[in-house]
Amino acid sequence: MAAAALKIDNSHLSYEASILFWKLIVNIFFREIRPRGAFNIPGKGPVIFVAAPHNNQFLDPLLLSLQVHKETHRHVQFLTAAKSLNRKFIGLFSRLMGSIPVARAADDAKPGTGKVCLSEEDPCLIIGEGTRFKSEFSPRMQIMLPKTVNYATAEVLEVISDTQLRIKKEFGGDSEKRTARVRERLAELRGDGQIGLEFKTLPYIDQQQMYQYVYESLKRGGSIGIFPEGGSHDRTDLLPLKAGVSIMALGAMANDPECHVKIVPVGFSYFHPHRYRSRAVIEFGSALDVPTEFVEMYKHGGVQKREAVQKFLDLIYDGLKTVTVRAPDYDTLMLIQAARRLYKTPAQHLTLGQVVELNRRLLEGYTHFKDEPRIQKLRQDVLKYNRLLRDLGLRDHQVPRAQKASWKTFGLLTYRVGLLIVWTIFALPGTILNGPIFILASLLSRQKAKEALAASTVKIKGRDVLATWKVLISLGVAPVLYLLYAFLATLIAIRAHATMKWRIMTPLIVLMILPLMNIAALKFGEAGMDVLKSLRPLVVALVPGQQRILDQLRAMREQLSNEVADVINDFGPRLYEDFNQWRILPSASAPPSSGTPGLWRRKSSTGAVDAQGLGLIHPMTWIDERLFGWSRSANRGTSAWAGSSVEESSYAGTPDDSDEEDAGDYDHVIGLVPGHDDHSSSKSRSRNSSYADLQRLRLSSLAQTTGTDIPSTLSLSSPDDEGFHIRTGHRARRESLSDGVSVHRLAAVDRKEPFPDATGDLNEEIRQGKNGRIDAA
């Protein structure tokens, strides 16, 4: 008993240590990580986390483990390929985190002797030429054909002779397309004078031991993590789900009626997942209970068991659809993201979670109405706009700021170039010292991506392995490189005839200073890149003859933005009966505009102006707050370093303006000199009325067309229906909004009251309160 307790305690310590280590690594690689629906994670009891899409190989389970541990301190055991556990570094940390090994037949595939073809009369009869079926195959093993026929695989039913083999089902199962493809390929080979296809033998794997381990873990109230798609991929839609997760849940409850397993669907949404300092959203859906009728069907075995497994797998798939953005292809995803950027109101701020949710809703609407002539025309117009942006080298969010050439534009360009030089000087030492790490990680990860692509039938470019290998290579190269620098510094100290004390201290000092320099280089480099990416619209504005094109581009964007809003207003109610009540509106937590930005006032990420001016703070305090995120006011900001709580909305620069554009986040890092804005009317908005103006701007067109009063929905929310899931639980908020209206006062507003009346009443209360304070003074 004491030995078992010690083993469990050691396992707990190793998991906690691994979590601490990977938290540091993940926070370096990612710029921002945001959870959604974390309240859906069960605090206790058996649970299976079903995650998709599997777009980032080994980083996906790390992110999920970190978020679950952060919310509930639960330990998640992932099902990991036994082949991965045999790798030194990955295997070490997988075992420390309690991963469950899963043997895969494809990992033990061996080349077969001779070549094979299909019988002309029977698609389940395989004919061999120079084969040795009797020695290489046995019933329940599998035969796998080459990549030219998409690795078609079938289970062996009977070994008739060394040259004849019968398979259980034809290649492709009930679908005849795969068999037809095999026959086409065989015909091509015969035309080239070849006799058949090469093949591989796959052993039969008995997974009962793995399933029993999972059953025991769930019986103890443990947490299991699984990616039901199987391997990782870089597609925009989900792969067909494997039945293993369904068997685990049903089998655990069939073995123990007291074990009530819950399934939590988890969706990953990445923004440039293969790049350093990218962003991610992890969404937890509502926990699914296992229907008791499925458990009873599972117990009966045979056909009923297979039917129960398939029906429950369908339920899991429906759950994953609520937490994932699933586009049929890359072009459609780019179209949806472009439409979302055009749909935003000026100065509207969306959190990462809202970006994902809006993408999901737009994609659902586009999929439903894509054959409508109006939708088709809008698609063509948006694609034309995107092509014009690429021709000019601009990003969508830069179009409103690309103003006509003037002394102010030239001054702003000069200032930003100077700022870029400063940031470059600060970032240069660390960048040079870390150069070998970045170069090696980039080159070797691309090579690994090519290898993974060549060995896969589902990958498109192999980008799903890039981030993993960048992290692994960096972890391997960095210690060696830092030790080399420490050794060189020690040699320099010796040649400089330093005292023994300094000879001993030199390597220690170098090893302590290097990480700090590298973090500083990372942050200053980020700021510099953001400044660099902000220069293009200013340069374009100063080029002679470009003003007419910029004017046309802005007019095109304004027209498209209005058309997108009209299309959503017209088609939205046809898809959602409660569209007007639960539509996405500007968030109540978005900071409102407080005036005109200037040299002494900082512009925020949403176009608002911070209350504290630059002239009132020390320059190092400004660097502290805006770059390193150490101050309290920056904790709502840009990165995973900031350590903001899960409940807070992110005020950081989101991928809202970029997505696949590779756009910079300049305005989210620094904005000392006023930018240009077409919306001059916003300058006259008061602090109290800015939020109301923002709401009216979104609702005006809808109110005019429908003639109805729009409910005063203040933020992204929706009912918990089948279409999508939005968090409706408790969310920590500030006691009052920045416009002075108490949250409790807003909650007391009658939802049936017309929006203009409610807003007018609130503004009147604010004015009376101010007048009362003035009179009292």
N, C-alpha and C positions, 0 to 999 in steps of 0.2 A: 504493500500500500504506500509506504514512504517513497519507494522507488518510482512508482507511478506518479505520485504528487510532484516529485522532483522533476520528472520528465515534462509534465505539463507546465511547471513553472519555468523551466528552461525554454520550452517552446514559446511561452508568453514573452519572455525577455528577448528572445531572438526576433520575434515578430515586431515588437516595439522598437528595437534597435534598427531593424530594416526599414520600418516606416519613417523613423527620424532621418535616416540617411537619404531615402528616396524623396522625402519631402523637400530636402535641400536641393537635390538634383533637379527635380521637376520644377521647382520655383525658379531655378536658373534658366531652364530651357523655355518655359512658358512665361509670357508676359502677363497673362491674366487667365484665371480659371474660375468659372462661375457655376455653382450648382443651382438647379431649379427643382422644386418639389422635394427637397431633402426631408421634409416632415413625413414623407411617405415611407421612409425607411423604418421597418419595425424595430423597436428597441430590444425585443427579446423574442424567443421562439424560432423554430426552424424556418429558414428563408433561402430561396434561390434567386440570386441576381442574374437576370437574363439580359445581356448587353449586346447592342448592335448600333450602328454598323461597326465592324471590326477594321477600322481604317488606319490604325496606328500600332500594329503588332504588339510589342511588349509594353508600350507605354499605356495602352488602354487599360489593362488590369491594374497597373500602378495607380492611375488616376482614380479608378473606381475604389480601390482599396483605401486610398488616402481620404477620399470624401466620406466613405462609410465610417472610417475610423474617426474622422474629425467630428462627425455628427453623433455617433453612438458608441464609439470605442469598440465596435465589434470587429472580430478578425474574420476576413473573408478568405476562404480557401478556393483557389482557382484550379480548374481542370487544365492541366498543361501537358502538351505532347511529351511523351517519354524521350523523344529525340532531343528536345530542347533541354531537358534535365541532364543530358549527357554533356552539354557544353559547360566548360569550366565556370565562367563567371555567371552566366544566366542560371545554370543548374544550382550553384551555391546559394544565390538569393532566392530562387524558387523553393528550395528545400527549407531555408530559414523562415519563409513565409507560409510554410505548410501546404505547398501546392500538391495536388493529387495527380500522379502520373497517369497518362492515358496512352496506351500503345496503339499505334495506327498501322494498318496493314501496308499502306503506301510507303511508310518509312523503312520497311524491310523488304521492299520489292527487289527481285533478282531477275536478270535477263534470262529468257528462255532459250532453249536450243531450237534452231531451225526457224521456219516461217509458217504462218497460218493464213487460211482463207475461210470464207463461209460456204456452206453447202448451198447449191442453187435452189434445192427443194425445201430445205429446212433451215431457217435462220438461227435455230438453237444448236445446230450441229457444226462443229468446227473441224476442218480438215487440215492436217499438218503435213509439212514437207520437210523431212529430215528432223522431225521432232522426237522427243522422248517423254511423252505425256505420262506414262506409267510411273516413271521415276521422279518426275518433277511436280506432278499434281496428285491431289486426292480430293474426295468430296468436301465441299464447304470452303475450299480455297477459291481464289479469284484469279482471273486472267485479265490483264490490262494491255490494251493496244496503245500504239504510239501517239504522240502529240498531234500528228496530221489528222487524226480522227478524234481529237479532243479527249485523249486518254479514256476511251470507252472501256468500261469495266463490267464484268459479269461474273456471277458465282458459278462454280463448277458443280454440276449435279452428278455426273457419272464419267468415269474415265473408261472408255470403251477399249482403246488400244493405244499404242504409241503414236498413232497418227489420227485418231478420232477421239473427240471430246464433246460431251453434251453439257450445255450450260442451262441453268435453271430458268432464266428468262433471256429473251434476245437483248442485245445491247440497246440501252435506252429504256428498258422496262416496257411499259405499255405503249410508249411512243415509238413509232416506226421510223422517225426521222434519223435517229442515230444509226440504225441498221442500214438505211438507205445511203447515208454518208459513207459507211464502211464499204458498201458495195461499189459506190462511185470511186472510192480510192483504190479498191482492188482492180477495177477496170482500168484506171490510169496506170497502175503498176504493170498490168499485163501488156498494155500498149507500149511500155518502155522495156518489155522483155523480162520483167521480174515476176517471181512466182507467188509472192504474198507479203504479209505484214510481219514485222518483228513484234515481239510481245514480251511481257514480264509476268512473273509469277508472284502472287501476293498470298502470304500465309493467312490461315484462319486465326483470328484473335478472339480469345474468350475474355469478355469484359466483365464477367460475373464478379471477379474479385474487386474491380474498381467500383462497380455498382454497390456491392456490399459495404465498402468503405464509406461511400456517400450516404447510404441508408443509415449507418451507425452515426455518422456525423450529424445528420438531420435529426435523428432520434435524440441526440444530446442537446438539441436546440442550436446547432451550429449554422454557419452561413456558408453557402456555396456560390461561387461565381462561375459563369459559363458564357461563352460566345457561341450561340447555337448555329451560326453560319459555318463553323468549322475553322478554316484558316483565315488570315487577314487578307484584305483586298483593298483596292482603291477605286471601286465603283461608286456611282452616286445612288444606287438603289440597293436593297437588301438581297443577299443570296438566299436560295432556298434553305430553310431551317432543317437541322438534323433532329432526329427523333429522340436523341439521348436525354435532353432536358425533360421531355414529357415522361419518359420511362422513369427517370429519377424521382420526380414528384409523385407519380402514381404508384410506383413500386414502394417508396418509403411509407406512404399511407396504407397501402395494401398489407405491408408487413407489420405495421403497428397502428391500430385504429386511434391511439391517443396522440399520434404525431400529426399535427395540423400544419402542413407546409403552405407557405405563402410564396407567390412568385412576384417579384418586383421587376418590371421592365425598365431598362436603363438605356437612354439614348445619348450618343456622343455627337456633338456638332463642333467641328474644328474650322478654324480660319487659318489657312496655310499650315496644315498640320506638320509638314515636313521641314519647316523652317524654325530656326532659333527665334525666340521671343514671339511666338505665335500665341493665339488665344483659343480657349476651349470652353464649351458649355456642356455640363453633364446634367441630364434631366432624369429625375426619378419619377416614374409613373405610379398610379394607384396600385397598391398590392392586390394581386389576384388570388382568390381562394380556389382550391382544387375542388371541383364539383364531386359530390359523393357518388352520383350516378356513374361518373367516369371510373371512379375507383372500383365500384362493383363490377362494371364491365371488364375492367382490367383483371380482376380476380378470376373471372371465368376462363380467361385464356383464349387461344385460337383467334377466330375472326373478330370476336367482341373485343379482345385485348388490342388487336391492331386498330380497330375502329376507335376505341377510347384514346389510344395514343395519338392518332391523327386528329381527332376532334379537339383534344386539349392543346395540341400543337397549333391548331388554327386559332384558338383563344389567345395563346401566347403571341402569335404573330399579330393579331389585332391589337394587343396591348403595346407591342413595339411600334406599331404605326402611329400611336398617339404621342410618342416621344422622339420620333426621328423625322428628319426631312428627307423624303424619298423622291428623287427626280428620276425620270426614265433615262435621261442622258445628260451629259455635261452641258450641252447648249441650252437645254431647258432650264437647268439650274442657274446658268448665267443670266438668262432672260428674267427669271423670277427675282434674282438679286438686283438687277437693274431696275425692274419695276418697283421694288421696295424702296430703293433710293429716291426714285422720282415721286413716290407717294408721300414721303416725309414732308411735314410742314416745316417752314423755315424755323431754325433754332430749336427744333424738337430734338430731345435727347431720348434715345432708346437704350435700355440696358442690353447686355449680351443675350439674356434670356428672351427679351422682347423681340430682338432681331430674329432669333431662331423661330419664335412663335409666329411672327409676321411672315417669314419665309414659308412656314408650313401652311398657313392659311391661304396665302397667295398661290402656292403650288396646288393646293386642293381645288381652289377656284379655277385656276387655269386648266387643270386636268379635266374638270367637269364641263367647262365651256369652250374648250380649245377649238372646236369646229365652228363656232359662231363667227360670221364674217367680220364683225366689229373687233373681235379678239384677234383674228388673223391679221387685220390691218394694223392694229396696235403693235402686234409682234414685229411686223415688218418695219414700222416706224422706229421702234426701240432699237432694233438691230442696225438700222441706218444711222441712228444717233450714236450708237456705240462705235461704229466704224469711223465716223467723223471724229470722235474723241481720240481714237487710236491714231488717226492720221495727224492730228495736231499734237499728239503726245500728252494730252491732258487727262485728268481723272474727273469723274462726274462732280465730286464735291468741290473741285477747283473752278468750275465754270462760272459760278456767281462772282468769284473773286478776281477773275481775269478781266480787269477793267482797262479802259483806254489809257494810253501812255500819258503820263504827266510827271511833274517834278516829284509828286508824292510817291508815285509808283517807282520811279528811279531811286528815290531815297530809301524806300522800303527794301528794294533789291540790294542796294549798297549795304544797308544795315544787316540784312540777313546773310550776305556773303561774309561780312566781317564776323558775324556771330558764328557762321560755319567754320571759319578759320580758328576761332577761339576753341570751339568744341573739338575740332580736329586735333589741336595741340594738346588738349587735356586727354583725349582718347588715344593719341598716337603711341605713347609708351606701352600701355597694356596691350594695344592691338598688335604691335610688333612682337612683343614677348609671346603672345598667344597665337601669332600667325601660323606657326607649324601645326598647332592643334586644329585650327579651322581648315587649313588646306588639306591635311590628311583626312580629317573627318568628312570633308566634302568629296574628295576623290574616292576614298574607300567605300563610302556609303553608296555612291553612284554605281560602283562596281558590284556591290552586294545587291542593289536594286535590279541590275541587269541579270544577275544570276537567278534572283527570285522570279523575275519575269519569265525567264527561259524555262523555269521548272513549273510554272503555274498555268492553269487554263482559265483562271478568273481575273487575274490582274490585268490592268490596262497599261500602266507605265511603271508599276512597281514602287510607287511613291509611299505605299503603306509601310515599307521597311526602312525608309530613309531616316526618319527621326530616331528610330531605335538604334540604328548603327551609328548615327552621329553621337548619340549619348554614350554608347558603349565604347566607341573609339576614343572619344574625349576622355572618358574615365581611365582608359588604359594609357593614353599618351601623356596626359597632364602630369601625373606623378613622376614619370620618367623625365619629362622636360624640366620640371621644377627642381628635381635633384641635380640635373645637369647644370642648371643656372646656379644652384648653391655651390656645386663643385667648382665652377668657373670663378665665382666670386671669392671662394676660398683661395684658389690659386693666385688671384690678383692680390689678395691680402698678404699672402706669403711673399710674393715678389716685391710688394711694397714694404717689406720688412716690418709688418705690423706685429704688435706684441702677441704673446700666446693667448691672452684673454680675447683679443679681437679676432684671432684666427679661429677660435672656438665659437665665438658669438656670431661671426659673419654668416655661416650657413643657416643658423637658426633665425637670424633677422631676415635673411632673404626669403626663407620659407614662410615666415609670418607676413611679410610685406606683399609678396606676390599675389596671394588671393585678394587682398584689399585693393591692390592696383588693378586687378582684373575686373573686380566688381565695378570700380570707378570707370574703367574703360568701357565696360558694358553699358553703363548708364549714360555717360557722355557720348559714346558712340551712337546710342539710340537717339539722343537728342540731335546729334549732328546729321544723322540720316533723315530724320524728320524735317530738319531745316532744308537739307539738300533737295528733298522731294517737293518742297513748297516753292522752289525757285522757278520751276518751269512755267507756270502761268504768268509770272511777272516778266520773264524773258519773252514769252510769246506776245504779251501786251506791248512790249517795247519795239517789236519788229515792225518796220514800216509796212503798211498794207494789210496787217492782220486784224485791224479793228473791225472791218466789215464782216469778216468771217466770225469773229468773236460775238458780234451783235447777232448774227444769224444763229449761232450756236445757242446763245442764251434764249433767244426767242423760241427756238426749237425745243429747248428744255422746258421752258414755261408752258408751251402748248402741250407737250407730252405729259407733264406733271398734272395739268388740268384734266387731260383725257384719261389718265390712269385713275385719278380720283373719281371722275364721272363713271367710269366703267365699274369701279368697285362699288360705288353708291347704287348703280343700277342692277348689277348682277349679284351683289352680296345678299340682299334680302331674298333672292330666288334660291340661294343655297342654304341660308340660315334663316329660320323664321324669326329668331330673336337677334338679328344682325345689328339693328340700331341700338339695342340695349347693351350688347357685349362687344361692340367693335373696339378696336385698338385706338385709344386717344392718347394725347400727350400725358406722360406720367406726372402724378401729383408731386413726385419727388424731384422733378427736374428743376434746376435752379432758374428762376425767372430773370429776365433782364433787369438790370438795376440802373441802366443809364448808358451813356456812350463810352465805349472803351477808349482809352487814351494812354499816353506815355506813363501816367501815374496810376493807371488802373489796369489790372490784369484781366485779360479775356479768358473766360472759361471754355471748357470743351464744347459747350453747347451754344456758344455765342454770347453767353451772359457775361456780366462783369463782376468780378469779385469785389467785395466791399472794401477789403484792405488794399490800399494802393501800394505800388512798388516803392514810391518815395518814402513810405512810412516804415519800411523794414530794412534790416541790414542785408547787404548782398548775399552773405553766406547763409542767412536764414532763408532767402529766396531759393538758393541752390539746394539747400537741405530739403525744403518743402517740395519743389517742383521736380527735382531729379531723383533724390534718394528715397522720398516718401517716409522720412523719419518723423515728421511732425504729425500732430493729430489731424490737422486739416487735410493733409495728404493721404490719410489712411482710407479715405473714400476713393482714392485715386488709382493710379494706373496699373499696378502690377500685383503679382502674387506676393511680392516683398512687403506690400503695404499692410497686409494682415488684417484687412477689414473683415468684419463678421459676415457670416453667411446671410444674415437677415437684411443687410444693407444693400441698397441698389448701388450699382457701380456707376460712378460719375466719370470713369476713365474714358479715354478715347476708345470707342468700340470699333469693330470692323465695319460698322455701319457705312462708312464712307469708302471702304476699300473692297472687302471681300477678295475676289480674285484679281483686283486691279493692281496689287502691290503698292497701294497708296500709302503715303506717310501719315503720321499722326502729329504733324507739326503744331497745329493749333491746340492740341491737347497737352503739349509740353511747354510751349512758350509762345507768347503773343504780346510783346512789349509795345510794338508800334501798331496803331489801329489798322485793321484790315478794311477791305472794301466790301460793301454790301449794297445790293440793289434795293433793299427794303428800307428806304429812308424813313418811312413812317414809323418804323420801330424805334427810332431815336426819341420820339416824343412820348413813348409809353411810360407811364409811371410805374413805380415799383408795385403798387397795389393792383393796377389794372392789367399788368403784363400777362398774368396767367389767364385771365378772362379773355384777353385778346387772342391768346394762343388757342384757346378752346373755340372761340368764334370762328377763327380762321379755318379750322378743320370742319366745323359743322355748318357753315353758312350755305354752301352749295346744296347740301342735303336738305336743310330746312326749307330752302327756296323751292326745291323740286317736289318734296313730299308734303309740304305745308303742315308738318307735325312738329310737336315739341320734342326735342331730343333729351333723354335722361342725362342727368349730370354725372355721368361716369367719369371718375377722376383718373383712373389708371387701368392698365391692362388687367382684365379679369374676365372670367367666363364661367358659365355653369359647368358642372362636372358631367358632361355628356359624352356620347360616343365619338363625336367629331374630334375633340382634342381635350387635353387635360391642362387646367391652369390651377396654380396654387391658390387655395382659398382659406388656408389656415392662418394662424396667428403670425404676424410679421412685425418685428420690432421696428418702430418708427420714431422719428424725432417728435418731441412734444408739440411743436408747431412748425408750420411751413415757413419758408423764407419770406413770404409775402405778409406774414403776420397773422394768418388765419389759423386758429387752433384746429388740430385734427379732429378733436371731439366736436367742435362746432360744425365742421364739414359733415361729419357722420350724422349730425342731427338734422341736416337739410332734407326736406321732403323730396323724395325722388320723383314724385309726380309734378312738382313745381317746375314751370318752364325755366330753362337754363338762364336766359337773360335776366329774369326776375330774381332768381336765386343769387346770381352773381352781383346784381345791383344792390340787393339787401346786404350782402357780405361787405361790399365796398363801402356802403353807407355806415355800417357798424365800425369799420376801420377808421373812417373819417371822424365819426363822433368820438371814438376813443382817443384819437389824437387831439381833437379839440378840447376834450375833457382834461387831458394831461397838461395841455398848454394853459388852460384856465387855472388849474390847480397850482401850476408853477407861478 
